[in-house]
Amino acid sequence: MINSNAFNYINVLNKAADASWKRNEVLANNIANNTTPGFKRQDIDFEGQLRRVMRKSRYMSVDAKINSLNTNGFRMRPGIYTDNANFSYRLDGNNVDVDNEGVKLAANQLRYNGLIQAMNHEYSQMKMVMR
């Protein structure tokens, strides 16, 4: 993480990209364990964590919220949770739906690519200003 106000958006984008990468691993693990009896699907709640932090200060601008995320030392660590642990529509106790996981995986890959493009855009803007 870069410690400068100029990099606040990039730092948050970087954390989001890390969480998206981790989600990709978790979703791939869900698909790999599709036939494991009793396996329960897992996911990551990064967006919920970020939403809670951003909601804490309603009357601040987005810039101020982003600055406070970085200056207050907030560490966004996406937590893995078991989704619908008590639910299973299969007799073997597994609750993984391969089609649903595939859709979530594709959406997550698009999100990750978008985050990387946004970081590249921020860096190109800085590069243009420095020239």
DSSP file (Angstrom, degrees, kcal/mol; ACC not computed):
  #  RESIDUE AA STRUCTURE BP1 BP2  ACC     N-H-->O    O-->H-N    N-H-->O    O-->H-N    TCO  KAPPA ALPHA  PHI   PSI    X-CA   Y-CA   Z-CA
    1    1 A M              0   0    0      0, 0.0     2,-0.5     0, 0.0    10,-0.0   0.000 360.0 360.0 360.0 134.8    0.0    0.0    0.0
    2    2 A I        -     0   0    0      5,-0.2     2,-1.3     2,-0.1     9,-0.1  -0.768 360.0-140.2 -92.5 129.1    1.3    3.4   -1.0
    3    3 A N        +     0   0    0     -2,-0.5     2,-0.3     3,-0.0     3,-0.1  -0.658  61.9  97.4 -95.5  83.2    1.1    6.0    1.8
    4    4 A S  S >  S-     0   0    0     -2,-1.3     3,-1.4     1,-0.1     4,-0.1  -0.952  73.8-125.0-160.0 145.7    0.1    9.2    0.0
    5    5 A N  G >  S+     0   0    0     -2,-0.3     3,-1.4     1,-0.3     4,-0.3   0.806 109.6  65.9 -62.7 -27.8   -3.2   11.0   -0.5
    6    6 A A  G 3  S+     0   0    0      1,-0.3    -1,-0.3     2,-0.1     4,-0.2   0.738 104.4  45.3 -65.2 -21.4   -2.6   10.9   -4.3
    7    7 A F  G <> S+     0   0    0     -3,-1.4     4,-2.8     1,-0.1    -1,-0.3   0.241  77.4 109.2-107.0  12.6   -2.9    7.1   -4.2
    8    8 A N  H <> S+     0   0    0     -3,-1.4     4,-2.0     1,-0.2     5,-0.2   0.917  82.9  44.3 -58.4 -46.6   -6.0    6.8   -2.0
    9    9 A Y  H  > S+     0   0    0     -4,-0.3     4,-2.8     1,-0.2    -1,-0.2   0.914 113.8  51.1 -64.3 -40.9   -8.2    5.6   -4.8
   10   10 A I  H  > S+     0   0    0      1,-0.2     4,-2.6    -4,-0.2    -2,-0.2   0.893 107.9  52.9 -64.1 -38.9   -5.5    3.2   -6.1
   11   11 A N  H  X S+     0   0    0     -4,-2.8     4,-2.1     2,-0.2    -1,-0.2   0.920 112.1  44.2 -62.5 -43.5   -5.1    1.8   -2.6
   12   12 A V  H  X S+     0   0    0     -4,-2.0     4,-2.4     2,-0.2    -2,-0.2   0.910 114.1  49.9 -67.8 -41.8   -8.8    1.0   -2.3
   13   13 A L  H  X S+     0   0    0     -4,-2.8     4,-2.5     1,-0.2    -2,-0.2   0.889 109.5  52.7 -61.5 -38.6   -8.9   -0.4   -5.9
   14   14 A N  H  X S+     0   0    0     -4,-2.6     4,-2.3     2,-0.2    -2,-0.2   0.911 109.3  47.9 -63.6 -43.2   -5.9   -2.5   -5.0
   15   15 A K  H  X S+     0   0    0     -4,-2.1     4,-2.3     2,-0.2    -2,-0.2   0.900 112.3  49.9 -64.3 -40.4   -7.7   -3.9   -1.9
   16   16 A A  H  X S+     0   0    0     -4,-2.4     4,-2.3     2,-0.2    -2,-0.2   0.892 110.1  50.3 -65.3 -39.3  -10.8   -4.6   -4.0
   17   17 A A  H  X S+     0   0    0     -4,-2.5     4,-2.4     2,-0.2    -2,-0.2   0.894 109.6  51.2 -66.0 -39.3   -8.7   -6.4   -6.6
   18   18 A D  H  X S+     0   0    0     -4,-2.3     4,-2.3     2,-0.2    -2,-0.2   0.918 111.2  47.9 -61.8 -43.1   -7.1   -8.5   -4.0
   19   19 A A  H  X S+     0   0    0     -4,-2.3     4,-2.5     1,-0.2    -2,-0.2   0.890 111.0  50.9 -65.1 -38.9  -10.5   -9.4   -2.6
   20   20 A S  H  X S+     0   0    0     -4,-2.3     4,-2.0     2,-0.2    -2,-0.2   0.892 109.5  50.6 -65.3 -39.7  -11.7  -10.3   -6.1
   21   21 A W  H  X S+     0   0    0     -4,-2.4     4,-1.7     2,-0.2    -2,-0.2   0.920 111.4  48.2 -62.5 -43.9   -8.7  -12.5   -6.7
   22   22 A K  H  X S+     0   0    0     -4,-2.3     4,-2.2     1,-0.2    -2,-0.2   0.893 109.2  53.3 -64.3 -39.6   -9.4  -14.3   -3.4
   23   23 A R  H  X S+     0   0    0     -4,-2.5     4,-3.0     1,-0.2     5,-0.3   0.887 104.1  56.7 -62.3 -38.0  -13.0  -14.7   -4.4
   24   24 A N  H  X S+     0   0    0     -4,-2.0     4,-2.3     1,-0.2    -1,-0.2   0.919 108.2  47.3 -58.0 -44.0  -11.9  -16.3   -7.6
   25   25 A E  H  X S+     0   0    0     -4,-1.7     4,-2.0     2,-0.2    -2,-0.2   0.903 112.6  48.9 -63.3 -42.3   -9.9  -18.9   -5.6
   26   26 A V  H  X S+     0   0    0     -4,-2.2     4,-2.1     2,-0.2    16,-0.3   0.916 112.2  47.6 -65.8 -43.8  -12.9  -19.5   -3.3
   27   27 A L  H  X S+     0   0    0     -4,-3.0     4,-2.2     2,-0.2    -1,-0.2   0.892 110.9  51.2 -65.2 -39.5  -15.3  -19.9   -6.2
   28   28 A A  H  X S+     0   0    0     -4,-2.3     4,-2.4    -5,-0.3    -1,-0.2   0.884 109.0  51.9 -63.8 -37.5  -12.9  -22.3   -8.0
   29   29 A N  H  X S+     0   0    0     -4,-2.0     4,-1.7     2,-0.2    -2,-0.2   0.891 107.2  53.0 -64.7 -39.6  -12.7  -24.3   -4.8
   30   30 A N  H  < S+     0   0    0     -4,-2.1    -2,-0.2     2,-0.2    -1,-0.2   0.931 111.0  46.1 -59.3 -45.6  -16.5  -24.5   -4.7
   31   31 A I  H >< S+     0   0    0     -4,-2.2     3,-1.5     1,-0.2    -2,-0.2   0.907 110.6  53.0 -64.8 -41.4  -16.6  -25.8   -8.2
   32   32 A A  H 3< S+     0   0    0     -4,-2.4     3,-0.4     1,-0.3    -1,-0.2   0.815 111.3  47.0 -63.9 -30.0  -13.8  -28.3   -7.5
   33   33 A N  T >< S+     0   0    0     -4,-1.7     3,-1.4     1,-0.2    -1,-0.3   0.126  74.9 117.2 -98.8  20.5  -15.8  -29.6   -4.5
   34   34 A N  T <  S+     0   0    0     -3,-1.5    62,-0.2     1,-0.3    -1,-0.2   0.819  82.6  39.1 -56.6 -33.8  -19.1  -30.0   -6.4
   35   35 A T  T 3  S+     0   0    0     -3,-0.4    -1,-0.3    -4,-0.2    -2,-0.1   0.349  86.6 113.8-101.8   6.2  -19.1  -33.7   -5.8
   36   36 A T  S X  S-     0   0    0     -3,-1.4     3,-1.8     1,-0.1    -3,-0.0  -0.690  71.9-121.7 -80.7 117.7  -17.8  -33.8   -2.3
   37   37 A P  T 3  S+     0   0    0      0, 0.0    56,-0.2     0, 0.0     3,-0.1  -0.339  92.4  10.0 -60.2 134.4  -20.5  -35.0    0.1
   38   38 A G  T 3  S+     0   0    0     54,-1.3     2,-0.2     1,-0.3    55,-0.1   0.391  88.8 144.5  80.1  -2.7  -21.4  -32.5    2.8
   39   39 A F    <   -     0   0    0     -3,-1.8    56,-1.5    -6,-0.2     2,-0.4  -0.481  35.7-153.7 -70.4 137.6  -19.3  -29.7    1.3
   40   40 A K        -     0   0    0     54,-0.2    45,-0.1    -2,-0.2    44,-0.1  -0.942  21.4-110.5-113.9 134.6  -20.9  -26.2    1.8
   41   41 A R        -     0   0    0     -2,-0.4    42,-2.2    42,-0.3     2,-0.3  -0.229  33.1-155.3 -62.7 149.9  -20.2  -23.4   -0.7
   42   42 A Q  E     +A   82   0A   0    -16,-0.3     2,-0.3    40,-0.2    40,-0.2  -0.852  14.5 173.9-124.2 160.7  -18.1  -20.5    0.5
   43   43 A D  E     -A   81   0A   0     38,-2.2    38,-2.6    -2,-0.3     2,-0.4  -0.914  27.7-111.1-153.3 178.4  -17.8  -16.9   -0.5
   44   44 A I  E     -A   80   0A   0     -2,-0.3     2,-0.5    36,-0.2     3,-0.3  -0.945  11.4-151.7-122.1 140.6  -16.2  -13.6    0.5
   45   45 A D     >  +     0   0    0     34,-1.5     4,-0.9    -2,-0.4    34,-0.3  -0.560  47.5 130.9-111.8  66.8  -17.9  -10.5    1.8
   46   46 A F  H  > S+     0   0    0     -2,-0.5     4,-2.6     2,-0.2     5,-0.2   0.897  72.5  52.9 -80.1 -43.5  -15.6   -7.6    0.7
   47   47 A E  H  > S+     0   0    0     -3,-0.3     4,-2.8     1,-0.2     5,-0.2   0.894 108.7  50.2 -61.4 -41.0  -18.4   -5.5   -0.7
   48   48 A G  H  > S+     0   0    0      2,-0.2     4,-2.2     1,-0.2    -1,-0.2   0.897 111.0  49.3 -63.3 -40.8  -20.5   -5.7    2.5
   49   49 A Q  H  X S+     0   0    0     -4,-0.9     4,-1.8     2,-0.2    -2,-0.2   0.925 113.8  45.2 -63.6 -45.9  -17.4   -4.7    4.6
   50   50 A L  H  X S+     0   0    0     -4,-2.6     4,-2.5     1,-0.2    -2,-0.2   0.896 111.4  53.5 -65.6 -40.7  -16.7   -1.7    2.3
   51   51 A R  H  X S+     0   0    0     -4,-2.8     4,-1.8    -5,-0.2    -2,-0.2   0.908 108.0  50.4 -61.2 -43.0  -20.3   -0.7    2.2
   52   52 A R  H  X S+     0   0    0     -4,-2.2     4,-1.0     1,-0.2    -1,-0.2   0.910 112.5  46.5 -62.4 -42.2  -20.5   -0.6    6.0
   53   53 A V  H  < S+     0   0    0     -4,-1.8     4,-0.5     1,-0.2     3,-0.5   0.908 113.0  48.5 -67.6 -41.4  -17.4    1.6    6.2
   54   54 A M  H  < S+     0   0    0     -4,-2.5     3,-0.4     1,-0.2    -1,-0.2   0.800 109.2  54.3 -69.6 -27.8  -18.6    4.0    3.5
   55   55 A R  H  < S+     0   0    0     -4,-1.8     3,-0.3     1,-0.2    -1,-0.2   0.703  88.2  79.7 -78.1 -20.8  -22.0    4.3    5.2
   56   56 A K  S  < S+     0   0    0     -4,-1.0     2,-0.7    -3,-0.5    -1,-0.2   0.848  97.3  42.3 -57.5 -36.0  -20.5    5.3    8.6
   57   57 A S    >   +     0   0    0     -4,-0.5     3,-1.1    -3,-0.4    -1,-0.3  -0.772  69.3 171.3-116.6  86.5  -20.0    8.9    7.5
   58   58 A R  T 3  S+     0   0    0     -2,-0.7    -1,-0.2    -3,-0.3    -2,-0.1   0.843  73.3  50.3 -63.4 -38.6  -23.1    9.9    5.5
   59   59 A Y  T 3  S+     0   0    0      2,-0.0     2,-0.3     0, 0.0    -1,-0.2   0.278  89.4  98.0 -94.3  12.3  -22.4   13.5    5.1
   60   60 A M  S <  S-     0   0    0     -3,-1.1     2,-0.1     1,-0.1    -3,-0.0  -0.677  76.7-111.5 -95.9 153.4  -18.9   13.2    3.7
   61   61 A S     >  -     0   0    0     -2,-0.3     4,-2.3     1,-0.1     5,-0.2  -0.333  32.3-107.3 -72.5 165.2  -18.0   13.4    0.1
   62   62 A V  H  > S+     0   0    0      1,-0.2     4,-2.7     2,-0.2     5,-0.2   0.900 121.9  54.4 -61.4 -40.5  -16.7   10.2   -1.6
   63   63 A D  H  > S+     0   0    0      1,-0.2     4,-2.7     2,-0.2    -1,-0.2   0.931 109.0  47.3 -58.4 -46.1  -13.2   11.8   -1.7
   64   64 A A  H  > S+     0   0    0      2,-0.2     4,-2.4     1,-0.2    -1,-0.2   0.881 111.6  50.9 -65.1 -37.5  -13.3   12.4    2.1
   65   65 A K  H  X S+     0   0    0     -4,-2.3     4,-1.9     2,-0.2    -1,-0.2   0.921 111.4  47.3 -64.7 -43.9  -14.6    8.8    2.7
   66   66 A I  H  X S+     0   0    0     -4,-2.7     4,-1.7     1,-0.2    -2,-0.2   0.916 112.2  50.4 -63.4 -43.1  -11.8    7.4    0.6
   67   67 A N  H  X S+     0   0    0     -4,-2.7     4,-2.9     1,-0.2     5,-0.2   0.900 110.1  49.9 -61.1 -41.0   -9.2    9.6    2.4
   68   68 A S  H  X S+     0   0    0     -4,-2.4     4,-1.9     1,-0.2     6,-0.3   0.839 105.3  57.9 -69.8 -31.1  -10.5    8.5    5.8
   69   69 A L  H  <>S+     0   0    0     -4,-1.9     5,-1.4     1,-0.2    -1,-0.2   0.931 115.9  35.1 -60.5 -44.1  -10.3    4.8    4.8
   70   70 A N  H ><5S+     0   0    0     -4,-1.7     3,-0.8     3,-0.2    -2,-0.2   0.876 119.3  47.2 -80.3 -39.4   -6.6    5.2    4.1
   71   71 A T  H 3<5S+     0   0    0     -4,-2.9    -3,-0.2     1,-0.2    -2,-0.2   0.783 107.0  56.8 -78.2 -25.4   -5.6    7.7    6.8
   72   72 A N  T 3<5S-     0   0    0     -4,-1.9    -1,-0.2    -5,-0.2    -2,-0.1   0.412 111.8-117.8 -84.5   3.6   -7.5    5.8    9.6
   73   73 A G  T < 5 +     0   0    0     -3,-0.8     2,-0.2     1,-0.2    -3,-0.2   0.750  47.5 176.7  70.9  22.9   -5.5    2.7    8.9
   74   74 A F      < -     0   0    0     -5,-1.4     2,-0.7    -6,-0.3    -1,-0.2  -0.430  16.3-155.0 -64.2 128.5   -8.6    0.7    8.0
   75   75 A R        -     0   0    0     -2,-0.2     2,-1.0     2,-0.1    -1,-0.1  -0.907   1.2-154.3-109.6 107.7   -7.5   -2.7    6.8
   76   76 A M        +     0   0    0     -2,-0.7   -57,-0.1     2,-0.0   -30,-0.0  -0.714  20.2 173.8 -83.5 106.0  -10.1   -4.3    4.6
   77   77 A R        -     0   0    0     -2,-1.0     2,-0.2   -31,-0.0    -2,-0.1  -0.928  27.7-135.2-114.9 108.0   -9.6   -8.0    5.0
   78   78 A P        -     0   0    0      0, 0.0     2,-0.4     0, 0.0   -32,-0.1  -0.426  19.9-144.6 -66.0 128.6  -12.2  -10.0    3.1
   79   79 A G        -     0   0    0    -34,-0.3   -34,-1.5    -2,-0.2     2,-0.4  -0.767   6.6-131.2 -97.1 137.9  -13.5  -12.8    5.3
   80   80 A I  E     -A   44   0A   0     -2,-0.4     2,-0.3   -36,-0.2   -36,-0.2  -0.718  31.2-178.6 -84.1 132.7  -14.5  -16.2    3.9
   81   81 A Y  E     -A   43   0A   0    -38,-2.6   -38,-2.2    -2,-0.4     2,-0.6  -0.935  31.2-112.7-130.5 155.6  -17.9  -17.3    5.1
   82   82 A T  E >   -A   42   0A   0     -2,-0.3     3,-0.6   -40,-0.2     2,-0.4  -0.791  33.8-138.6 -89.6 122.7  -19.9  -20.5    4.5
   83   83 A D  T 3  S-     0   0    0    -42,-2.2   -42,-0.3    -2,-0.6     4,-0.1  -0.686  74.8 -12.8 -88.3 128.0  -23.0  -19.6    2.5
   84   84 A N  T >  S+     0   0    0     -2,-0.4     3,-1.8     1,-0.1    -1,-0.3   0.929  73.8 178.9  49.9  55.9  -26.3  -21.3    3.6
   85   85 A A  T <  S+     0   0    0     -3,-0.6    -1,-0.1     1,-0.3    -2,-0.1   0.781  78.1  46.0 -60.5 -29.0  -24.6  -23.8    5.8
   86   86 A N  T 3  S+     0   0    0    -46,-0.0     2,-0.4     2,-0.0    -1,-0.3   0.410 100.0  88.1 -94.2   2.6  -27.9  -25.3    6.9
   87   87 A F    <   +     0   0    0     -3,-1.8     2,-0.3    -4,-0.1    -4,-0.0  -0.841  41.5 153.1-107.6 136.7  -29.3  -25.5    3.3
   88   88 A S        -     0   0    0     -2,-0.4     7,-0.2   -48,-0.1     6,-0.1  -0.886  25.1-169.6-157.0 130.1  -28.8  -28.3    0.9
   89   89 A Y  S    S+     0   0    0      5,-0.3     2,-0.3    -2,-0.3     6,-0.1   0.344  73.0  77.8 -98.7   5.6  -31.1  -29.4   -2.0
   90   90 A R  S >  S-     0   0    0      4,-0.6     3,-1.2     1,-0.1     0, 0.0  -0.828  82.1-126.5-114.1 154.4  -29.1  -32.6   -2.6
   91   91 A L  T 3  S+     0   0    0     -2,-0.3    -1,-0.1     1,-0.2    -3,-0.0   0.766 106.6  61.9 -69.2 -25.7  -29.2  -35.8   -0.6
   92   92 A D  T 3  S-     0   0    0      2,-0.1   -54,-1.3     1,-0.1    -1,-0.2   0.467 113.2-113.7 -82.7   0.8  -25.4  -35.8    0.0
   93   93 A G  S <  S+     0   0    0     -3,-1.2     2,-0.3     1,-0.3    -2,-0.1   0.406  72.5 134.1  86.2  -2.6  -25.6  -32.5    1.9
   94   94 A N        -     0   0    0      1,-0.1    -4,-0.6   -54,-0.1    -5,-0.3  -0.605  36.3-170.1 -80.3 139.3  -23.6  -30.5   -0.6
   95   95 A N        +     0   0    0    -56,-1.5     2,-0.5    -2,-0.3   -55,-0.1   0.090  42.4 122.9-117.9  24.0  -25.1  -27.1   -1.5
   96   96 A V        -     0   0    0    -57,-0.3     2,-0.6   -62,-0.2     3,-0.1  -0.756  41.9-164.3 -89.9 126.1  -22.9  -26.2   -4.6
   97   97 A D     >  -     0   0    0     -2,-0.5     4,-2.6     1,-0.2     5,-0.2  -0.945   7.8-156.5-107.4 111.1  -24.7  -25.5   -7.8
   98   98 A V  H  > S+     0   0    0     -2,-0.6     4,-2.4     1,-0.2     5,-0.2   0.872  91.5  51.8 -59.3 -41.0  -22.1  -25.6  -10.6
   99   99 A D  H  > S+     0   0    0      2,-0.2     4,-1.9     1,-0.2    -1,-0.2   0.930 111.9  46.3 -61.9 -45.2  -24.1  -23.4  -13.0
  100  100 A N  H  > S+     0   0    0      1,-0.2     4,-2.4     2,-0.2    -2,-0.2   0.904 112.4  50.4 -63.5 -42.7  -24.5  -20.7  -10.3
  101  101 A E  H  X S+     0   0    0     -4,-2.6     4,-2.6     1,-0.2    -1,-0.2   0.882 108.0  53.8 -63.8 -38.1  -20.9  -20.9   -9.4
  102  102 A G  H  X S+     0   0    0     -4,-2.4     4,-2.3    -5,-0.2    -1,-0.2   0.899 109.5  47.5 -62.6 -41.1  -19.9  -20.5  -13.0
  103  103 A V  H  X S+     0   0    0     -4,-1.9     4,-2.5     2,-0.2    -2,-0.2   0.921 113.2  48.1 -65.6 -44.2  -22.0  -17.4  -13.3
  104  104 A K  H  X S+     0   0    0     -4,-2.4     4,-2.3     1,-0.2    -2,-0.2   0.884 111.5  51.2 -63.6 -38.2  -20.5  -15.9  -10.1
  105  105 A L  H  X S+     0   0    0     -4,-2.6     4,-2.2     2,-0.2    -2,-0.2   0.916 111.0  47.2 -65.1 -44.0  -17.0  -16.8  -11.4
  106  106 A A  H  X S+     0   0    0     -4,-2.3     4,-1.9     2,-0.2    -2,-0.2   0.917 113.3  48.5 -64.2 -43.0  -17.6  -15.1  -14.7
  107  107 A A  H  X S+     0   0    0     -4,-2.5     4,-2.2     1,-0.2    -2,-0.2   0.893 111.4  50.7 -63.4 -39.7  -19.0  -12.0  -13.0
  108  108 A N  H  X S+     0   0    0     -4,-2.3     4,-2.7     2,-0.2    -1,-0.2   0.880 107.7  52.4 -66.8 -38.0  -16.1  -11.9  -10.6
  109  109 A Q  H  X S+     0   0    0     -4,-2.2     4,-2.4     2,-0.2    -1,-0.2   0.886 109.7  49.3 -65.6 -38.0  -13.6  -12.1  -13.4
  110  110 A L  H  X S+     0   0    0     -4,-1.9     4,-2.3     2,-0.2    -2,-0.2   0.908 111.2  50.0 -64.5 -41.4  -15.3   -9.1  -15.1
  111  111 A R  H  X S+     0   0    0     -4,-2.2     4,-2.4     2,-0.2    -2,-0.2   0.930 110.7  49.4 -62.0 -45.7  -15.1   -7.2  -11.8
  112  112 A Y  H  X S+     0   0    0     -4,-2.7     4,-2.4     1,-0.2    -2,-0.2   0.930 111.1  48.9 -60.4 -46.6  -11.4   -8.0  -11.4
  113  113 A N  H  X S+     0   0    0     -4,-2.4     4,-2.4     1,-0.2    -1,-0.2   0.893 110.8  51.3 -61.1 -39.5  -10.7   -6.9  -15.0
  114  114 A G  H  X S+     0   0    0     -4,-2.3     4,-2.3     2,-0.2    -1,-0.2   0.891 109.4  50.0 -63.7 -40.4  -12.6   -3.7  -14.4
  115  115 A L  H  X S+     0   0    0     -4,-2.4     4,-2.3     2,-0.2    -2,-0.2   0.905 110.8  49.0 -65.0 -41.6  -10.7   -3.0  -11.2
  116  116 A I  H  X S+     0   0    0     -4,-2.4     4,-2.5     2,-0.2    -2,-0.2   0.914 111.5  49.7 -64.6 -42.2   -7.4   -3.5  -13.0
  117  117 A Q  H  X S+     0   0    0     -4,-2.4     4,-2.3     1,-0.2    -2,-0.2   0.893 109.5  52.0 -63.1 -38.9   -8.5   -1.2  -15.8
  118  118 A A  H  X S+     0   0    0     -4,-2.3     4,-2.3     2,-0.2    -2,-0.2   0.903 110.3  48.0 -64.7 -40.7   -9.5    1.4  -13.2
  119  119 A M  H  X S+     0   0    0     -4,-2.3     4,-2.4     2,-0.2    -2,-0.2   0.919 111.2  50.6 -65.3 -42.0   -6.1    1.2  -11.6
  120  120 A N  H  X S+     0   0    0     -4,-2.5     4,-2.4     1,-0.2    -2,-0.2   0.893 109.8  51.4 -60.9 -38.9   -4.3    1.5  -14.9
  121  121 A H  H  X S+     0   0    0     -4,-2.3     4,-2.2     2,-0.2    -2,-0.2   0.923 109.1  49.9 -63.9 -44.4   -6.5    4.5  -15.7
  122  122 A E  H  X S+     0   0    0     -4,-2.3     4,-2.0     1,-0.2    -2,-0.2   0.914 112.3  47.9 -61.2 -42.6   -5.5    6.2  -12.4
  123  123 A Y  H  X S+     0   0    0     -4,-2.4     4,-2.5     1,-0.2    -1,-0.2   0.896 110.5  51.0 -66.1 -39.4   -1.8    5.5  -13.1
  124  124 A S  H  X S+     0   0    0     -4,-2.4     4,-2.3     1,-0.2    -1,-0.2   0.868 108.5  52.8 -67.2 -33.8   -2.1    6.9  -16.6
  125  125 A Q  H  X S+     0   0    0     -4,-2.2     4,-2.1     2,-0.2    -1,-0.2   0.915 110.8  46.8 -64.9 -42.0   -3.7   10.0  -15.3
  126  126 A M  H  X S+     0   0    0     -4,-2.0     4,-2.3     2,-0.2    -2,-0.2   0.900 111.1  52.0 -64.8 -40.2   -0.9   10.5  -12.8
  127  127 A K  H  X S+     0   0    0     -4,-2.5     4,-1.4     1,-0.2    -1,-0.2   0.903 108.9  50.4 -62.3 -41.5    1.7    9.9  -15.5
  128  128 A M  H  < S+     0   0    0     -4,-2.3    -1,-0.2     1,-0.2    -2,-0.2   0.902 110.4  49.5 -64.8 -40.7    0.0   12.5  -17.7
  129  129 A V  H  < S+     0   0    0     -4,-2.1    -2,-0.2     1,-0.2    -1,-0.2   0.887 108.4  53.5 -65.5 -38.8    0.0   15.1  -14.9
  130  130 A M  H  <        0   0    0     -4,-2.3    -1,-0.2     1,-0.3    -2,-0.2   0.797 360.0 360.0 -68.7 -27.1    3.7   14.4  -14.2
  131  131 A R     <        0   0    0     -4,-1.4    -1,-0.3    -5,-0.2    -2,-0.2   0.499 360.0 360.0 -73.9 360.0    4.6   15.1  -17.9
